[in-house]
């Protein structure tokens, strides 16, 4: 009887430990992921990016800004804004490779890092993101519903790159896309030379 009691106690203890481990993993995930988009938080994205600076391969850092959402939020409220943000985030999750990782960077911007990728391949992924986001039709112009679009700035990162320099370069390319009215992309590198552009 004592042996049976001990066996039952051990089983129960294992069950409790399993639930605690699961709860801890859930808690860690809650702390590392943005609650609306389920993408990485900016802090965790930067931590992951720091790991990539030590890899002996190039990668692409891509910044994406959802066009027109400030006006959408002003005219139709927070719910419409969040639908647009969620639609683009979902499109990002569905379009990137298993090796890639993405985070929500600020109010209506995202960042994706694509290890071992090229500007051409990253641009194709951006095209997939834009297509996948088209399922959400919202009144961006105040009346007629249309799909969310994104402005994109990308930068090629060589091994040992600086995170701050990479973000600054990607932001510079992103501003070029926004200055064209959105729904376009520009690519550069950490030497300051612009390359691929798409509209």
C-alpha positions as CSV (number, residue, x, y, z in Angstrom):
1,X,0.0,0.0,0.0
2,X,2.8,2.4,0.9
3,X,4.5,1.6,-2.5
4,X,1.2,2.3,-4.3
5,X,0.7,5.6,-2.4
6,X,4.2,6.7,-3.3
7,X,3.7,5.8,-6.9
8,X,0.5,7.8,-7.1
9,X,2.2,10.7,-5.3
10,X,5.0,10.6,-7.9
11,X,2.6,10.6,-10.7
12,X,0.7,13.5,-9.3
13,X,4.0,15.4,-8.7
14,X,5.0,14.8,-12.3
15,X,1.7,16.1,-13.4
16,X,2.0,19.2,-11.3
17,X,5.6,19.8,-12.5
18,X,4.4,19.4,-16.1
19,X,1.7,22.0,-15.6
20,X,4.2,24.4,-13.9
21,X,6.6,24.0,-16.8
22,X,3.8,24.6,-19.3
23,X,2.7,27.7,-17.3
24,X,6.2,29.1,-17.2
25,X,6.6,28.6,-20.9
26,X,3.3,30.4,-21.5
27,X,4.5,33.2,-19.2
28,X,7.8,33.5,-21.1
29,X,5.9,33.7,-24.4
30,X,3.6,36.4,-23.1
31,X,6.6,38.4,-22.1
32,X,8.4,37.9,-25.4
33,X,5.5,38.4,-27.8
34,X,3.3,41.4,-28.6
35,X,-0.2,40.6,-27.4
36,X,-2.0,41.9,-30.5
37,X,0.2,40.6,-33.3
38,X,1.8,37.6,-31.5
39,X,5.1,38.7,-33.1
40,X,8.2,39.3,-31.0
41,X,8.4,42.4,-28.9
42,X,11.1,44.9,-29.9
43,X,13.3,44.0,-27.0
44,X,13.3,40.3,-27.8
45,X,13.7,41.0,-31.5
46,X,16.8,43.0,-30.8
47,X,18.1,40.1,-28.6
48,X,17.6,37.7,-31.4
49,X,19.2,40.1,-33.9
50,X,22.2,40.4,-31.6
51,X,22.8,36.7,-31.9
52,X,22.8,37.0,-35.7
53,X,25.7,39.5,-35.6
54,X,28.0,36.6,-34.7
55,X,26.9,34.4,-37.6
56,X,29.2,34.0,-40.6
57,X,26.6,34.7,-43.2
58,X,24.8,37.7,-44.6
59,X,21.2,38.5,-43.8
60,X,18.4,41.0,-44.7
61,X,16.9,43.3,-42.1
62,X,13.5,44.5,-43.3
63,X,11.4,47.3,-41.8
64,X,7.7,47.5,-42.7
65,X,5.4,50.4,-42.0
66,X,1.6,50.0,-42.5
67,X,0.4,52.9,-44.7
68,X,-2.4,55.1,-43.8
69,X,-3.3,53.7,-40.4
70,X,-3.0,57.0,-38.5
71,X,-5.8,58.4,-40.6
72,X,-7.7,55.2,-40.3
73,X,-7.6,55.2,-36.5
74,X,-8.6,58.9,-36.5
75,X,-11.6,58.3,-38.8
76,X,-12.8,54.8,-37.8
77,X,-11.3,54.2,-34.3
78,X,-8.9,51.8,-32.6
79,X,-10.7,48.6,-33.8
80,X,-10.2,49.4,-37.5
81,X,-6.5,50.3,-36.7
82,X,-5.9,47.0,-34.9
83,X,-7.5,45.0,-37.6
84,X,-5.1,46.5,-40.1
85,X,-2.1,45.9,-37.8
86,X,-3.3,42.3,-37.1
87,X,-3.8,41.6,-40.9
88,X,-0.3,42.7,-41.8
89,X,1.2,40.8,-38.8
90,X,-0.6,37.6,-39.9
91,X,0.6,38.1,-43.4
92,X,4.2,38.4,-42.1
93,X,3.9,35.2,-40.1
94,X,2.5,33.3,-43.1
95,X,5.1,34.6,-45.5
96,X,8.4,34.3,-43.8
97,X,10.6,31.2,-43.6
98,X,11.1,29.1,-40.5
99,X,14.6,30.5,-40.1
100,X,13.3,34.1,-40.2
101,X,12.0,36.0,-37.3
102,X,9.7,39.1,-37.0
103,X,8.8,41.6,-34.3
104,X,6.4,44.6,-33.8
105,X,8.6,47.7,-33.6
106,X,6.6,50.6,-32.4
107,X,3.0,51.5,-33.1
108,X,2.5,50.5,-36.7
109,X,5.9,49.2,-37.8
110,X,7.4,45.7,-38.0
111,X,10.9,44.3,-38.5
112,X,11.9,41.0,-40.1
113,X,15.3,39.4,-40.2
114,X,16.0,36.9,-42.9
115,X,19.3,35.0,-42.3
116,X,21.2,33.9,-45.4
117,X,18.7,35.7,-47.7
118,X,19.4,38.2,-50.5
119,X,17.6,41.4,-51.4
120,X,15.8,39.7,-54.3
121,X,14.5,36.9,-52.1
122,X,13.6,39.3,-49.4
123,X,11.7,41.5,-51.9
124,X,9.8,38.4,-53.0
125,X,8.8,37.7,-49.4
126,X,7.6,41.3,-49.1
127,X,5.5,40.8,-52.2
128,X,4.0,37.7,-50.5
129,X,3.3,39.7,-47.3
130,X,1.5,42.4,-49.4
131,X,-0.6,39.8,-51.1
132,X,-1.5,38.0,-47.9
133,X,-2.5,41.3,-46.2
134,X,-5.0,42.0,-49.0
135,X,-7.6,39.8,-47.3
136,X,-8.5,42.7,-44.9
137,X,-10.5,45.4,-46.7
138,X,-10.7,48.6,-44.6
139,X,-11.9,52.2,-45.4
140,X,-8.4,53.7,-45.5
141,X,-9.6,56.6,-47.8
142,X,-12.6,57.2,-45.6
143,X,-15.2,55.6,-47.8
144,X,-14.3,52.8,-50.2
145,X,-12.7,49.7,-48.5
146,X,-9.2,48.8,-49.7
147,X,-6.5,46.4,-48.6
148,X,-3.6,47.5,-46.3
149,X,-0.4,48.4,-48.0
150,X,3.1,48.7,-46.5
151,X,6.2,50.8,-47.1
152,X,9.4,48.8,-46.8
153,X,13.0,49.6,-46.2
154,X,15.6,46.8,-46.3
155,X,19.3,46.5,-45.7
156,X,21.8,43.8,-46.3
157,X,23.7,42.9,-43.2
158,X,27.2,41.4,-43.4
159,X,28.7,39.2,-40.6
160,X,29.5,41.3,-37.5
161,X,27.1,44.1,-38.4
162,X,26.1,46.8,-35.9
163,X,22.4,46.6,-34.9
164,X,22.0,50.3,-34.5
165,X,23.7,50.9,-37.9
166,X,21.4,48.3,-39.5
167,X,18.3,49.8,-38.1
168,X,19.4,53.3,-39.1
169,X,20.1,52.1,-42.7
170,X,16.7,50.3,-42.9
171,X,14.9,53.3,-41.5
172,X,16.6,55.5,-44.2
173,X,15.3,53.2,-46.9
174,X,11.9,53.1,-45.3
175,X,11.6,56.8,-45.4
176,X,12.3,56.8,-49.1
177,X,9.4,54.4,-49.6
178,X,7.1,56.5,-47.5
179,X,8.1,59.7,-49.3
180,X,6.9,58.0,-52.5
181,X,3.4,57.7,-51.0
182,X,3.8,54.2,-49.6
183,X,3.2,50.8,-51.1
184,X,6.8,50.6,-52.2
185,X,10.2,49.3,-51.1
186,X,13.8,50.3,-51.1
187,X,16.9,48.3,-50.3
188,X,20.4,49.4,-49.2
189,X,23.4,48.1,-47.4
190,X,25.5,49.3,-44.4
191,X,27.9,51.1,-46.7
192,X,25.1,53.5,-47.6
193,X,24.5,52.6,-51.2
194,X,20.9,52.1,-52.3
195,X,20.1,49.2,-54.5
196,X,16.9,47.5,-55.3
197,X,13.6,49.4,-55.4
198,X,10.0,48.2,-56.0
199,X,6.7,49.8,-56.4
